[in-house]
Amino acid sequence: MRKRFEEQSSLFFHDIGTAEIPEKSRSSTVKLFTCLKQIYLNDEYRDRILAILEKSLAPKKQTGRKGLNLWQIFVLAQLRMCENIGYDQLEYLAMHDILLRHLLGIRDNNGQKEIRWEYQRIYDNVNILNDEFLSEINDV
């Protein structure tokens, strides 16, 4: 079973709630990041959304390969939809955008990216969410 998110900071994980998001930016990405942080900090909404994700991912057979946690899948799917980008661009942002990595809960160690995902892992995890589940999440 997938983890919902990393509940405590560790060597490789950030506390998502401490992400510093620019307040005066008019970028759609920054507005999305602000919303995602607020969802993360609101236990009720976060738990409802993650429950929908658990339900959508339940039929997926466990292959033994470590995937993304539910929060990371949610954040990447929302970014992909918000910016209307492909998986190549999504992979690039997930590996190199510092604020996005903080919202994903990933800590970079002295500039070295300790957690890396390749295109296929991002595609396999984010592509699981179909329109039915995304519409249910949007209702929340």
C-alpha positions in Angstrom: 0.0 0.0 0.0 1.2 3.5 -0.9 2.0 6.0 1.8 -0.2 9.1 1.8 2.8 11.4 2.4 5.9 11.6 4.5 4.6 12.6 7.9 7.9 13.8 9.4 11.0 15.4 8.1 14.0 13.2 7.7 17.3 13.3 5.8 15.6 13.3 2.4 12.1 14.8 3.1 10.9 18.3 3.8 7.9 19.4 5.9 5.6 20.5 3.1 3.8 22.9 5.3 7.0 25.1 5.6 7.3 25.8 1.9 7.9 29.5 1.3 5.7 30.5 -1.6 6.1 34.0 -3.1 3.0 36.1 -2.2 3.2 38.7 -4.9 3.7 36.5 -7.9 0.9 36.4 -10.5 2.1 33.1 -12.1 -0.5 30.4 -12.4 2.0 27.9 -11.1 2.6 29.9 -7.9 -1.1 30.3 -7.4 -1.5 26.5 -7.8 1.4 26.0 -5.3 -0.4 28.3 -2.8 -3.6 26.2 -3.1 -1.7 22.9 -2.8 0.0 24.1 0.4 -3.4 25.2 1.8 -4.9 21.8 1.0 -1.9 20.1 2.6 -2.4 22.2 5.8 -6.1 21.5 6.0 -6.4 18.0 7.4 -10.1 17.5 6.3 -9.6 18.4 2.6 -6.2 16.6 2.4 -7.6 13.4 3.9 -10.6 13.4 1.6 -8.5 14.0 -1.5 -6.0 11.3 -0.5 -8.8 8.9 0.2 -10.0 9.4 -3.4 -6.5 8.7 -4.6 -6.2 5.6 -2.5 -9.5 4.4 -4.1 -8.2 5.2 -7.6 -4.9 3.4 -7.1 -6.3 0.3 -5.2 -6.8 -1.8 -8.4 -3.1 -1.3 -9.4 -1.1 -4.4 -8.8 1.9 -4.0 -6.5 5.0 -4.6 -8.6 7.5 -4.2 -5.9 9.0 -1.1 -7.4 8.8 2.0 -5.2 6.4 4.6 -6.7 5.5 8.0 -5.6 3.4 8.6 -2.5 -0.2 9.8 -2.9 0.6 13.4 -2.2 3.3 13.5 -4.8 1.0 12.0 -7.4 -1.6 14.5 -6.6 0.8 17.5 -6.8 2.2 16.4 -10.1 -1.2 15.6 -11.6 -2.4 19.1 -10.6 0.7 20.8 -12.0 0.3 18.9 -15.3 -3.3 19.9 -15.7 -2.8 23.5 -14.5 0.1 24.2 -16.9 -1.2 21.9 -19.7 2.3 20.3 -20.0 3.5 16.9 -21.1 5.3 14.3 -19.0 8.7 15.4 -20.3 8.2 18.9 -18.9 6.7 17.5 -15.8 9.8 15.3 -15.2 12.1 18.3 -15.7 10.2 20.5 -13.2 10.0 17.6 -10.7 13.7 17.2 -10.8 14.8 20.9 -11.0 12.2 23.2 -9.6 13.2 23.9 -5.9 9.7 25.1 -4.8 8.0 22.1 -6.5 10.4 19.7 -4.8 9.6 21.3 -1.5 5.9 20.8 -2.1 6.6 17.2 -3.1 8.3 16.8 0.3 11.8 16.2 -1.2 14.9 17.7 0.4 18.0 18.3 -1.7 21.2 17.6 0.2 23.7 20.4 -0.4 22.6 20.8 -4.0 22.6 17.1 -4.7 19.2 15.7 -5.6 19.0 12.6 -3.4 15.6 11.5 -4.8 15.3 11.3 -8.5 12.5 10.0 -10.7 12.8 9.2 -14.3 10.1 9.9 -16.9 8.6 6.4 -16.8 8.0 6.5 -13.1 6.3 9.8 -13.2 4.2 8.7 -16.3 3.2 5.4 -14.7 2.1 7.1 -11.4 0.4 10.3 -12.6 -1.2 8.6 -15.6 -3.2 6.3 -13.3 -5.6 9.1 -12.5 -8.5 9.2 -14.9 -11.0 11.9 -15.5 -13.5 10.4 -13.1 -11.2 10.6 -10.1 -9.9 14.0 -11.1 -13.5 15.3 -11.3 -14.2 13.8 -7.9 -11.2 15.5 -6.5 -12.3 18.8 -8.0 -15.6 18.4 -6.2 -13.8 18.3 -2.9 
